[in-house]
Amino acid sequence: MKPFRMDSFQVGAGKTQMNWFRSLLVGSLAFTAACASGPQKKQTDVPEVTPPAAQQPAPKPVPPPTQKSGSAESAFAAALQSYEAGDLDGARKGFEAVVEVLPQSLNAQFNLGVIAERQGRPDDARVAYEKVLLLDPAHVPAVVNLGVMYREQGRLDEAIALFERALKTPGREYDASLLNSLSITYRVAGRLDASEAAARRVLVRNKDNPGAYKNLAHVAYAREKYRLAELLAGNARKHSEKDPALYNLLGMVYLKLDDRARALVQFQKAISLDAKFTPGYLNLGALALSYRDYVGAERSFGKAAELEPGSPDATLYLAWALDGQKGRDPKKGLAAGEAFEKVLATRTDLPEAVCGAGWAYASDRAGWQKAITFLDRCKGLETTSDNDKQMIIAKVQGLENMLKTPAPEAAPATAEGEGAPADEAIGGGGAQQPAQGAEGAEGAEPGQGAEVAPEGDATGGAGAPPGQGTEAMPADDATGGAGTRPEDDAMGGSGSEPTPDGAPAGEAAGEQGAPAGE
């Protein structure tokens, strides 16, 4: 969702984690990356030495340098066009052709890294960024994107070392993008004092840097100083009014201050500024769940899953939204079971997904056999309580007995009975399911719907499943993401230099922003 980093394609995206039975951690700022602007060539410090005439080989015809450069420029421009058109394979081949002609082209090599991230090839992306850093250890976009990759992989010490090393480069001591990225990484590592110090160091040279204020707001949020977080986020918003992440953060602050109406407005503002801002949809979906608006939650989480199809978190949230509707429509239970299985494809034995799949599949005869399998797995998990184990045993016995009975012939559905499952088919109970209730199964609680449901949009709001608290964390650029947009090389250079107002080309606080030159 998604989602971002810096670059000459620049900046990154991010991810989230949710514990549905303790607290809701909705986080992951989606950043939009830019791509390098042109086949910049790394300059060498070694002067060329002309050998004596007697040692010189016979001259060979070579194309004029302008022709070679022009060819590379044309190939780069064509690759950039392919990228903008969404043809990532075509763009990759184009930039590879540039690198073949100009092996020291920083931008083309960097852009190959951005494309590799977008195509889900993290190892290739890492290699591409490392090649850039071999040519220029202080190439800021490559440092930021590689650091974000390390951070996403939990390699926090390596990410911190990478940023700190780059900051020691003469002239880069106060680079806003490096310092803000370091601040984020310190915060993820739990080093809040160091995170605050790095952000404040940005303000020494750029007192209006919105990224620094955003990082300070995140630190205040982590310290549970919500009014201070609100103030700092407001300062950041003065200088970056169209940053959806700031509105998302303010929404989370208002949730902590128990002001859901204002939180909803902020989340809606975030996605109105960026229709692809995954964290906003996650938070709206979570708020919908808190009001048992499962239909709205499904739409919100469905959008998040659409934006980040490989995200197990978005899929897990969608599974819970579907599961909440199985009482009225057993087919939703089957869809929820399938969603839980998708989560298990990348998070094997995740208790929420294992147990959730068992209870979800139990809603319809077509899923009973799978339900038995998953419930047996759930029963064997250490996290399953003794009470839940007894419920599972009873449920499995009931399903096994019903499977021995021939399935009734299909009868025309009646208005009253359509979608209503037999009692035995609707399994559930225990901590593995979101809280449900007949009176609140399909919408906001009385008196609250008009206040919380978005206008004409059931994309709901943010919060934990009903009965499980509303502990939440703002979607946050700390988790980083992949660069997604090539930088226009017409400006020349790698795109790592600050923009005229002093802000980095790739959004200081969250590795997000427009390409250099825009």
Kinemage of the C-alpha trace (Angstrom):
@kinemage 1
@onewidth
@group {chain A} dominant
@subgroup {mainchain}
@vectorlist {calphas} color= white
{ca met a 1} P 0.000 0.000 0.000
{ca lys a 2} L 2.738 0.585 -1.140
{ca pro a 3} L 3.953 1.999 -0.512
{ca phe a 4} P 8.754 4.800 -1.251
{ca arg a 5} L 12.086 6.221 -1.598
{ca met a 6} L 14.396 8.690 -3.121
{ca asp a 7} L 16.025 8.640 -6.372
{ca ser a 8} L 16.764 10.004 -9.504
{ca phe a 9} L 13.630 7.839 -9.622
{ca gln a 10} L 13.168 8.891 -5.937
{ca val a 11} L 11.646 7.805 -2.709
{ca gly a 12} L 9.874 4.909 -0.970
{ca ala a 13} L 6.799 3.109 0.378
{ca gly a 14} L 5.885 1.440 3.429
{ca lys a 15} L 4.192 -1.413 5.413
{ca thr a 16} L 2.041 -2.205 8.424
{ca gln a 17} L 1.431 -4.737 11.104
{ca met a 18} L -1.807 -5.396 12.976
{ca asn a 19} L -2.446 -7.508 16.073
{ca trp a 20} L -6.178 -7.953 15.942
{ca phe a 21} L -6.398 -9.363 19.453
{ca arg a 22} L -4.405 -6.770 21.302
{ca ser a 23} L -3.950 -3.574 19.363
{ca leu a 24} L -4.231 -2.250 15.863
{ca leu a 25} L -1.000 -1.142 14.330
{ca val a 26} L -1.874 0.515 11.086
{ca gly a 27} L 1.271 1.859 9.598
{ca ser a 28} L 3.016 2.174 6.369
{ca leu a 29} L 3.350 5.275 4.466
{ca ala a 30} L 3.186 4.879 0.747
{ca phe a 31} L 5.731 7.054 -0.960
{ca thr a 32} L 6.052 7.949 -4.608
{ca ala a 33} L 9.521 7.685 -5.973
{ca ala a 34} L 11.105 9.551 -8.776
{ca cys a 35} L 13.572 8.220 -11.276
{ca ala a 36} L 16.952 9.487 -12.283
{ca ser a 37} L 16.987 12.239 -14.782
{ca gly a 38} L 19.629 11.320 -17.287
{ca pro a 39} L 22.601 9.171 -18.133
{ca gln a 40} L 24.846 11.060 -15.774
{ca lys a 41} L 28.410 9.861 -16.112
{ca lys a 42} L 30.633 9.427 -13.086
{ca gln a 43} L 33.705 11.623 -13.442
{ca thr a 44} L 37.067 10.039 -12.878
{ca asp a 45} L 39.849 11.691 -10.915
{ca val a 46} L 42.560 9.905 -12.893
{ca pro a 47} L 43.889 12.103 -15.745
{ca glu a 48} L 44.364 10.572 -19.104
{ca val a 49} L 48.023 10.197 -20.090
{ca thr a 50} L 48.935 10.255 -23.782
{ca pro a 51} L 51.558 7.575 -24.575
{ca pro a 52} L 54.568 8.427 -26.724
{ca ala a 53} L 53.898 8.420 -30.445
{ca ala a 54} L 55.937 5.291 -30.978
{ca gln a 55} L 53.761 3.371 -28.555
{ca gln a 56} L 50.463 4.624 -29.835
{ca pro a 57} L 48.351 2.067 -31.726
{ca ala a 58} L 47.151 2.802 -35.209
{ca pro a 59} L 44.147 5.088 -35.011
{ca lys a 60} L 40.735 3.513 -35.403
{ca pro a 61} L 37.615 5.300 -36.539
{ca val a 62} L 35.299 5.979 -33.604
{ca pro a 63} L 32.019 7.848 -33.555
{ca pro a 64} L 32.308 11.404 -32.304
{ca pro a 65} L 31.656 11.748 -28.548
{ca thr a 66} L 28.580 13.817 -29.281
{ca gln a 67} L 27.116 10.945 -31.263
{ca lys a 68} L 27.748 8.490 -28.461
{ca ser a 69} L 26.319 10.844 -25.900
{ca gly a 70} L 23.348 11.587 -28.107
{ca ser a 71} L 22.657 7.906 -28.542
{ca ala a 72} L 22.707 7.377 -24.773
{ca glu a 73} L 20.479 10.377 -24.232
{ca ser a 74} L 17.982 9.064 -26.771
{ca ala a 75} L 17.998 5.599 -25.222
{ca phe a 76} L 17.519 7.100 -21.760
{ca ala a 77} L 14.629 9.272 -22.916
{ca ala a 78} L 12.955 6.277 -24.559
{ca ala a 79} L 13.390 4.202 -21.402
{ca leu a 80} L 11.932 7.008 -19.333
{ca gln a 81} L 8.923 7.185 -21.636
{ca ser a 82} L 8.391 3.440 -21.260
{ca tyr a 83} L 8.505 3.816 -17.488
{ca glu a 84} L 5.961 6.621 -17.499
{ca ala a 85} L 3.708 4.498 -19.709
{ca gly a 86} L 3.864 1.646 -17.206
{ca asp a 87} L 6.016 -0.583 -19.414
{ca leu a 88} L 8.527 -1.605 -16.760
{ca asp a 89} L 10.105 -4.354 -18.863
{ca gly a 90} L 10.630 -1.929 -21.720
{ca ala a 91} L 12.090 0.650 -19.344
{ca arg a 92} L 14.406 -1.930 -17.816
{ca lys a 93} L 15.739 -2.967 -21.207
{ca gly a 94} L 16.209 0.665 -22.172
{ca phe a 95} L 18.198 1.567 -19.072
{ca glu a 96} L 20.243 -1.610 -19.438
{ca ala a 97} L 21.135 -0.451 -22.940
{ca val a 98} L 22.265 2.904 -21.536
{ca val a 99} L 24.421 1.173 -18.928
{ca glu a 100} L 25.960 -0.988 -21.641
{ca val a 101} L 27.005 2.123 -23.548
{ca leu a 102} L 27.860 4.172 -20.457
{ca pro a 103} L 28.769 1.780 -17.615
{ca gln a 104} L 29.295 4.729 -15.285
{ca ser a 105} L 25.847 6.220 -15.783
{ca leu a 106} L 24.613 6.716 -12.245
{ca asn a 107} L 21.059 7.579 -13.178
{ca ala a 108} L 20.458 4.624 -15.480
{ca gln a 109} L 21.920 2.219 -12.920
{ca phe a 110} L 19.871 3.776 -10.166
{ca asn a 111} L 16.686 3.605 -12.196
{ca leu a 112} L 17.274 -0.101 -12.755
{ca gly a 113} L 17.161 -0.443 -8.982
{ca val a 114} L 13.866 1.427 -8.742
{ca ile a 115} L 12.321 -0.721 -11.480
{ca ala a 116} L 13.554 -3.897 -9.790
{ca glu a 117} L 11.798 -2.845 -6.588
{ca arg a 118} L 8.561 -2.175 -8.425
{ca gln a 119} L 8.779 -5.581 -10.077
{ca gly a 120} L 9.330 -7.344 -6.757
{ca arg a 121} L 12.994 -8.154 -7.311
{ca pro a 122} L 14.589 -6.842 -4.111
{ca asp a 123} L 17.908 -8.615 -4.623
{ca asp a 124} L 18.344 -7.073 -8.058
{ca ala a 125} L 17.382 -3.676 -6.646
{ca arg a 126} L 19.959 -3.988 -3.876
{ca val a 127} L 22.684 -4.930 -6.371
{ca ala a 128} L 21.785 -1.958 -8.595
{ca tyr a 129} L 21.955 0.505 -5.695
{ca glu a 130} L 25.223 -0.976 -4.481
{ca lys a 131} L 26.711 -0.533 -7.963
{ca val a 132} L 25.766 3.139 -7.846
{ca leu a 133} L 27.408 3.507 -4.454
{ca leu a 134} L 30.595 1.883 -5.735
{ca leu a 135} L 30.817 4.725 -8.244
{ca asp a 136} L 29.636 7.405 -5.839
{ca pro a 137} L 29.437 6.480 -2.129
{ca ala a 138} L 27.597 9.739 -1.444
{ca his a 139} L 24.846 9.258 -4.048
{ca val a 140} L 21.976 10.286 -1.789
{ca pro a 141} L 19.045 8.648 -3.630
{ca ala a 142} L 20.818 5.283 -3.715
{ca val a 143} L 21.763 5.597 -0.038
{ca val a 144} L 18.173 6.417 0.906
{ca asn a 145} L 16.589 3.615 -1.131
{ca leu a 146} L 19.085 1.017 -0.003
{ca gly a 147} L 18.700 2.182 3.587
{ca val a 148} L 14.924 1.852 3.302
{ca met a 149} L 15.337 -1.686 1.967
{ca tyr a 150} L 17.519 -2.595 4.934
{ca arg a 151} L 14.970 -1.025 7.282
{ca glu a 152} L 12.100 -2.987 5.754
{ca gln a 153} L 14.094 -6.182 6.162
{ca gly a 154} L 14.729 -5.436 9.829
{ca arg a 155} L 18.420 -4.769 9.218
{ca leu a 156} L 18.271 -1.581 11.225
{ca asp a 157} L 21.930 -1.476 12.275
{ca glu a 158} L 23.019 -1.729 8.644
{ca ala a 159} L 20.589 0.988 7.610
{ca ile a 160} L 21.801 3.303 10.367
{ca ala a 161} L 25.440 2.653 9.466
{ca leu a 162} L 24.708 3.383 5.811
{ca phe a 163} L 23.062 6.738 6.579
{ca glu a 164} L 25.693 7.753 9.134
{ca arg a 165} L 28.508 6.941 6.710
{ca ala a 166} L 26.928 9.033 3.962
{ca leu a 167} L 26.486 11.962 6.359
{ca lys a 168} L 30.241 11.985 6.979
{ca thr a 169} L 30.854 12.876 3.341
{ca pro a 170} L 32.045 16.502 3.103
{ca gly a 171} L 29.141 18.684 2.110
{ca arg a 172} L 26.521 16.118 3.171
{ca glu a 173} L 26.660 16.679 6.940
{ca tyr a 174} L 23.285 18.431 6.951
{ca asp a 175} L 21.626 16.727 3.996
{ca ala a 176} L 17.926 16.777 4.877
{ca ser a 177} L 16.975 13.558 3.101
{ca leu a 178} L 19.763 11.601 4.784
{ca leu a 179} L 19.044 13.048 8.221
{ca asn a 180} L 15.307 12.527 7.955
{ca ser a 181} L 15.794 8.956 6.756
{ca leu a 182} L 18.158 8.372 9.654
{ca ser a 183} L 15.600 9.892 12.042
{ca ile a 184} L 12.951 7.464 10.795
{ca thr a 185} L 15.280 4.500 11.188
{ca tyr a 186} L 16.283 5.507 14.707
{ca arg a 187} L 12.599 5.736 15.605
{ca val a 188} L 11.844 2.283 14.210
{ca ala a 189} L 14.751 0.986 16.271
{ca gly a 190} L 13.208 2.553 19.370
{ca arg a 191} L 15.938 5.180 19.725
{ca leu a 192} L 13.615 8.136 20.137
{ca asp a 193} L 16.212 10.557 21.498
{ca ala a 194} L 18.509 9.907 18.542
{ca ser a 195} L 15.549 10.208 16.161
{ca glu a 196} L 14.628 13.595 17.613
{ca ala a 197} L 18.251 14.791 17.462
{ca ala a 198} L 18.563 13.869 13.778
{ca ala a 199} L 15.341 15.706 12.910
{ca arg a 200} L 16.372 18.793 14.846
{ca arg a 201} L 19.695 18.783 13.032
{ca val a 202} L 17.767 19.286 9.787
{ca leu a 203} L 16.156 22.406 11.230
{ca val a 204} L 19.572 23.915 11.954
{ca arg a 205} L 19.976 24.615 8.236
{ca asn a 206} L 16.332 24.579 7.137
{ca lys a 207} L 13.982 25.861 9.795
{ca asp a 208} L 10.869 25.198 7.684
{ca asn a 209} L 11.617 21.643 6.577
{ca pro a 210} L 8.266 19.792 6.740
{ca gly a 211} L 9.924 16.392 6.883
{ca ala a 212} L 11.785 17.260 10.050
{ca tyr a 213} L 8.606 18.491 11.727
{ca lys a 214} L 6.819 15.343 10.625
{ca asn a 215} L 9.526 13.183 12.168
{ca leu a 216} L 9.347 15.169 15.386
{ca ala a 217} L 5.572 14.687 15.373
{ca his a 218} L 6.050 10.930 15.020
{ca val a 219} L 8.480 10.945 17.938
{ca ala a 220} L 5.979 12.873 20.067
{ca tyr a 221} L 3.273 10.374 19.061
{ca ala a 222} L 5.516 7.473 20.085
{ca arg a 223} L 6.069 9.183 23.444
{ca glu a 224} L 2.284 9.525 23.820
{ca lys a 225} L 2.495 13.317 23.761
{ca tyr a 226} L -0.466 13.648 21.432
{ca arg a 227} L -1.087 17.378 21.752
{ca leu a 228} L 2.560 18.045 20.935
{ca ala a 229} L 2.318 15.646 17.999
{ca glu a 230} L -0.730 17.566 16.779
{ca leu a 231} L 1.165 20.867 16.992
{ca leu a 232} L 4.240 19.553 15.186
{ca ala a 233} L 2.189 17.895 12.463
{ca gly a 234} L 0.355 21.192 12.025
{ca asn a 235} L 3.700 22.986 11.563
{ca ala a 236} L 4.692 20.452 8.933
{ca arg a 237} L 1.358 20.907 7.161
{ca lys a 238} L 1.957 24.661 6.828
{ca his a 239} L 4.896 23.895 4.547
{ca ser a 240} L 3.518 20.772 2.888
{ca glu a 241} L -0.238 21.129 2.556
{ca lys a 242} L -0.645 18.288 0.074
{ca asp a 243} L 1.240 15.571 1.950
{ca pro a 244} L -1.367 12.857 2.675
{ca ala a 245} L 0.867 11.331 5.337
{ca leu a 246} L 0.491 14.403 7.527
{ca tyr a 247} L -3.295 14.181 7.475
{ca asn a 248} L -3.039 10.477 8.180
{ca leu a 249} L -0.826 11.164 11.183
{ca leu a 250} L -3.241 13.803 12.446
{ca gly a 251} L -6.052 11.265 12.083
{ca met a 252} L -4.182 8.843 14.313
{ca val a 253} L -3.519 11.592 16.839
{ca tyr a 254} L -7.235 12.409 16.978
{ca leu a 255} L -8.031 8.738 17.503
{ca lys a 256} L -5.754 8.813 20.523
{ca leu a 257} L -7.555 11.923 21.720
{ca asp a 258} L -10.848 10.031 21.310
{ca asp a 259} L -12.105 12.352 18.598
{ca arg a 260} L -13.159 9.926 15.867
{ca ala a 261} L -15.117 12.456 13.860
{ca arg a 262} L -12.011 14.599 13.331
{ca ala a 263} L -9.928 11.482 12.706
{ca leu a 264} L -12.306 10.433 9.950
{ca val a 265} L -12.031 13.842 8.285
{ca gln a 266} L -8.224 13.588 8.266
{ca phe a 267} L -8.193 10.091 6.770
{ca gln a 268} L -10.638 11.158 4.092
{ca lys a 269} L -8.480 14.180 3.334
{ca ala a 270} L -5.437 11.930 2.952
{ca ile a 271} L -7.015 9.750 0.272
{ca ser a 272} L -8.571 12.765 -1.445
{ca leu a 273} L -5.056 14.132 -1.914
{ca asp a 274} L -3.735 10.795 -3.125
{ca ala a 275} L -6.194 8.182 -4.324
{ca lys a 276} L -3.426 5.596 -4.059
{ca phe a 277} L -2.483 6.355 -0.464
{ca thr a 278} L -2.768 2.885 1.019
{ca pro a 279} L -2.433 3.807 4.733
{ca gly a 280} L -5.475 6.055 4.467
{ca tyr a 281} L -7.609 3.171 3.231
{ca leu a 282} L -6.235 0.895 5.948
{ca asn a 283} L -7.126 3.403 8.638
{ca leu a 284} L -10.564 4.063 7.188
{ca gly a 285} L -11.210 0.322 7.005
{ca ala a 286} L -10.110 -0.169 10.580
{ca leu a 287} L -12.401 2.608 11.759
{ca ala a 288} L -15.257 0.974 9.864
{ca leu a 289} L -14.545 -2.292 11.691
{ca ser a 290} L -14.731 -0.491 15.012
{ca tyr a 291} L -18.355 0.331 14.151
{ca arg a 292} L -19.017 -3.124 12.742
{ca asp a 293} L -19.435 -1.628 9.306
{ca tyr a 294} L -18.067 -4.761 7.651
{ca val a 295} L -19.278 -3.812 4.194
{ca gly a 296} L -17.466 -0.490 4.398
{ca ala a 297} L -14.396 -2.163 5.829
{ca glu a 298} L -14.388 -4.638 2.953
{ca arg a 299} L -14.384 -1.811 0.424
{ca ser a 300} L -11.583 0.038 2.172
{ca phe a 301} L -9.374 -2.967 2.743
{ca gly a 302} L -10.193 -4.241 -0.726
{ca lys a 303} L -8.839 -0.984 -2.145
{ca ala a 304} L -5.702 -1.287 -0.023
{ca ala a 305} L -5.182 -4.869 -1.186
{ca glu a 306} L -5.696 -3.738 -4.770
{ca leu a 307} L -3.025 -1.061 -4.360
{ca glu a 308} L -0.617 -3.473 -2.661
{ca pro a 309} L -1.536 -6.911 -3.989
{ca gly a 310} L 1.427 -8.544 -2.300
{ca ser a 311} L 0.765 -7.066 1.134
{ca pro a 312} L -0.144 -9.765 3.671
{ca asp a 313} L -1.338 -7.085 6.089
{ca ala a 314} L -3.884 -5.577 3.707
{ca thr a 315} L -5.076 -9.079 2.840
{ca leu a 316} L -5.402 -9.987 6.516
{ca tyr a 317} L -7.511 -6.897 7.176
{ca leu a 318} L -9.696 -7.716 4.177
{ca ala a 319} L -10.153 -11.258 5.495
{ca trp a 320} L -11.518 -9.936 8.805
{ca ala a 321} L -13.917 -7.608 7.010
{ca leu a 322} L -15.239 -10.516 4.935
{ca asp a 323} L -15.415 -12.741 7.999
{ca gly a 324} L -17.647 -10.221 9.725
{ca gln a 325} L -20.294 -10.717 7.022
{ca lys a 326} L -20.442 -14.517 7.014
{ca gly a 327} L -23.435 -14.619 9.358
{ca arg a 328} L -25.632 -13.137 6.625
{ca asp a 329} L -23.778 -14.512 3.624
{ca pro a 330} L -21.839 -17.789 4.062
{ca lys a 331} L -20.072 -17.165 0.752
{ca lys a 332} L -18.321 -14.230 2.407
{ca gly a 333} L -16.947 -16.744 4.882
{ca leu a 334} L -15.464 -18.764 2.028
{ca ala a 335} L -13.942 -15.587 0.579
{ca ala a 336} L -12.518 -14.767 4.008
{ca gly a 337} L -11.005 -18.247 4.248
{ca glu a 338} L -9.321 -17.783 0.887
{ca ala a 339} L -7.953 -14.428 2.005
{ca phe a 340} L -6.564 -15.967 5.188
{ca glu a 341} L -4.893 -18.642 3.073
{ca lys a 342} L -3.217 -15.957 0.960
{ca val a 343} L -1.775 -14.503 4.148
{ca leu a 344} L -0.471 -17.932 5.162
{ca ala a 345} L 1.352 -18.216 1.833
{ca thr a 346} L 3.839 -15.648 3.141
{ca arg a 347} L 3.295 -15.900 6.903
{ca thr a 348} L 3.169 -19.576 7.636
{ca asp a 349} L 1.405 -20.507 10.892
{ca leu a 350} L 0.339 -16.945 11.712
{ca pro a 351} L -2.205 -17.728 14.470
{ca glu a 352} L -4.722 -15.102 13.355
{ca ala a 353} L -4.732 -16.483 9.820
{ca val a 354} L -4.736 -20.182 10.754
{ca cys a 355} L -7.603 -19.882 13.221
{ca gly a 356} L -9.398 -17.269 11.156
{ca ala a 357} L -9.392 -19.565 8.119
{ca gly a 358} L -10.850 -22.409 10.189
{ca trp a 359} L -13.782 -20.422 11.522
{ca ala a 360} L -14.366 -18.672 8.198
{ca tyr a 361} L -14.548 -21.878 6.153
{ca ala a 362} L -16.948 -23.339 8.712
{ca ser a 363} L -19.636 -20.943 7.479
{ca asp a 364} L -20.512 -22.975 4.368
{ca arg a 365} L -20.627 -26.665 3.541
{ca ala a 366} L -18.234 -26.120 0.630
{ca gly a 367} L -15.574 -25.122 3.128
{ca trp a 368} L -16.200 -27.596 5.948
{ca gln a 369} L -13.383 -29.936 5.059
{ca lys a 370} L -10.902 -27.073 4.971
{ca ala a 371} L -12.402 -25.749 8.185
{ca ile a 372} L -11.651 -29.027 9.960
{ca thr a 373} L -8.045 -28.948 8.738
{ca phe a 374} L -7.418 -25.371 9.820
{ca leu a 375} L -9.240 -25.731 13.134
{ca asp a 376} L -7.106 -28.753 13.980
{ca arg a 377} L -4.017 -26.647 13.236
{ca cys a 378} L -5.431 -23.830 15.348
{ca lys a 379} L -6.044 -26.201 18.257
{ca gly a 380} L -2.362 -27.174 18.232
{ca leu a 381} L -1.031 -23.619 18.435
{ca glu a 382} L 0.490 -22.454 21.701
{ca thr a 383} L -1.477 -19.217 21.475
{ca thr a 384} L -4.840 -21.026 21.535
{ca ser a 385} L -6.439 -20.954 24.990
{ca asp a 386} L -7.924 -24.034 26.662
{ca asn a 387} L -11.401 -22.567 26.305
{ca asp a 388} L -10.906 -22.060 22.569
{ca lys a 389} L -9.576 -25.592 22.227
{ca gln a 390} L -12.782 -26.958 23.734
{ca met a 391} L -14.838 -24.877 21.307
{ca ile a 392} L -12.740 -26.129 18.396
{ca ile a 393} L -13.173 -29.758 19.439
{ca ala a 394} L -16.944 -29.339 19.590
{ca lys a 395} L -17.028 -27.529 16.279
{ca val a 396} L -14.909 -30.101 14.455
{ca gln a 397} L -17.075 -32.948 15.775
{ca gly a 398} L -20.186 -31.157 14.547
{ca leu a 399} L -18.706 -30.558 11.095
{ca glu a 400} L -17.537 -34.178 10.791
{ca asn a 401} L -21.004 -35.454 11.695
{ca met a 402} L -22.666 -33.165 9.159
{ca leu a 403} L -20.245 -34.213 6.435
{ca lys a 404} L -21.470 -37.790 6.895
{ca thr a 405} L -24.964 -36.647 5.967
{ca pro a 406} L -25.629 -36.284 2.235
{ca ala a 407} L -25.875 -32.703 1.111
{ca pro a 408} L -29.488 -31.639 0.556
{ca glu a 409} L -30.592 -30.961 -2.962
{ca ala a 410} L -30.359 -27.334 -3.947
{ca ala a 411} L -33.672 -25.556 -3.456
{ca pro a 412} L -34.723 -22.187 -4.822
{ca ala a 413} L -33.566 -19.484 -2.464
{ca thr a 414} L -36.292 -17.637 -0.586
{ca ala a 415} L -36.170 -14.024 0.304
{ca glu a 416} L -36.004 -14.792 4.004
{ca gly a 417} L -33.631 -17.724 3.942
{ca glu a 418} L -31.197 -16.751 1.243
{ca gly a 419} L -27.762 -16.384 2.662
{ca ala a 420} L -28.700 -17.568 6.153
{ca pro a 421} L -26.445 -20.505 7.090
{ca ala a 422} L -27.429 -23.422 9.251
{ca asp a 423} L -26.449 -22.946 12.874
{ca glu a 424} L -23.878 -25.699 12.771
{ca ala a 425} L -22.279 -24.211 9.722
{ca ile a 426} L -21.529 -20.931 11.371
{ca gly a 427} L -18.588 -21.735 13.537
{ca gly a 428} L -16.766 -19.244 15.586
{ca gly a 429} L -15.845 -18.082 18.949
{ca gly a 430} L -12.797 -17.469 20.929
{ca ala a 431} L -10.053 -14.970 20.321
{ca gln a 432} L -9.519 -16.043 16.769
{ca gln a 433} L -12.570 -14.171 15.474
{ca pro a 434} L -13.420 -10.503 15.498
{ca ala a 435} L -16.223 -9.674 17.902
{ca gln a 436} L -19.608 -9.805 16.260
{ca gly a 437} L -23.164 -9.100 17.227
{ca ala a 438} L -26.442 -9.395 15.433
{ca glu a 439} L -27.387 -5.878 16.251
{ca gly a 440} L -24.226 -4.435 14.725
{ca ala a 441} L -23.284 -6.860 12.033
{ca glu a 442} L -23.785 -4.664 9.046
{ca gly a 443} L -23.403 -1.034 9.872
{ca ala a 444} L -22.483 1.705 12.279
{ca glu a 445} L -24.042 1.754 15.689
{ca pro a 446} L -27.266 3.775 16.017
{ca gly a 447} L -26.618 7.460 16.205
{ca gln a 448} L -23.046 7.121 14.992
{ca gly a 449} L -23.290 6.176 11.345
{ca ala a 450} L -23.885 9.644 9.990
{ca glu a 451} L -20.982 10.960 11.968
{ca val a 452} L -18.463 8.300 11.058
{ca ala a 453} L -19.321 6.820 7.681
{ca pro a 454} L -17.673 8.734 4.826
{ca glu a 455} L -20.048 10.468 2.452
{ca gly a 456} L -20.992 8.051 -0.278
{ca asp a 457} L -18.069 5.890 0.707
{ca ala a 458} L -18.125 2.920 2.985
{ca thr a 459} L -14.412 3.053 3.232
{ca gly a 460} L -15.073 3.483 6.858
{ca gly a 461} L -12.517 4.627 9.338
{ca ala a 462} L -9.755 3.460 11.590
{ca gly a 463} L -9.618 1.406 14.722
{ca ala a 464} L -9.440 -2.144 15.966
{ca pro a 465} L -12.122 -4.789 15.448
{ca pro a 466} L -15.096 -4.350 17.769
{ca gly a 467} L -14.415 -5.232 21.351
{ca gln a 468} L -10.669 -5.299 20.877
{ca gly a 469} L -9.621 -1.749 21.519
{ca thr a 470} L -8.548 0.997 19.198
{ca glu a 471} L -4.834 1.142 19.858
{ca ala a 472} L -3.328 2.423 16.661
{ca met a 473} L -0.149 3.669 15.088
{ca pro a 474} L -0.006 6.151 12.255
{ca ala a 475} L 0.866 4.969 8.805
{ca asp a 476} L 4.428 5.921 8.714
{ca asp a 477} L 7.209 6.437 6.245
{ca ala a 478} L 9.403 4.554 8.687
{ca thr a 479} L 8.690 1.340 6.902
{ca gly a 480} L 9.791 2.791 3.616
{ca gly a 481} L 8.947 1.452 0.221
{ca ala a 482} L 10.043 1.229 -3.320
{ca gly a 483} L 10.718 4.039 -5.700
{ca thr a 484} L 8.046 4.205 -8.304
{ca arg a 485} L 8.689 7.027 -10.702
{ca pro a 486} L 11.648 7.779 -12.932
{ca glu a 487} L 13.183 11.153 -12.594
{ca asp a 488} L 13.254 13.362 -15.646
{ca asp a 489} L 16.838 13.339 -16.770
{ca ala a 490} L 16.391 16.485 -18.756
{ca met a 491} L 17.594 18.358 -15.705
{ca gly a 492} L 20.841 16.436 -15.663
{ca gly a 493} L 22.450 14.973 -12.593
{ca ser a 494} L 21.222 12.254 -10.318
{ca gly a 495} L 18.334 14.079 -8.774
{ca ser a 496} L 19.845 13.816 -5.322
{ca glu a 497} L 20.488 17.516 -4.849
{ca pro a 498} L 18.110 19.674 -2.790
{ca thr a 499} L 15.413 21.589 -4.594
{ca pro a 500} L 15.745 25.394 -4.646
{ca asp a 501} L 13.822 25.773 -1.395
{ca gly a 502} L 16.254 23.512 0.404
{ca ala a 503} L 13.969 20.473 0.663
{ca pro a 504} L 15.368 17.250 -0.804
{ca ala a 505} L 14.033 16.128 -4.110
{ca gly a 506} L 12.652 13.054 -2.458
{ca glu a 507} L 10.767 14.379 0.568
{ca ala a 508} L 12.930 14.712 3.583
{ca ala a 509} L 10.897 12.923 6.184
{ca gly a 510} L 9.481 9.981 4.472
{ca glu a 511} L 11.455 9.388 1.324
{ca gln a 512} L 8.539 10.639 -0.661
{ca gly a 513} L 8.201 13.400 -3.179
{ca ala a 514} L 8.167 14.548 -6.760
{ca pro a 515} L 11.017 13.934 -9.171
{ca ala a 516} L 13.740 16.524 -9.233
{ca gly a 517} L 12.888 19.301 -11.605
{ca glu a 518} L 9.128 19.093 -11.056
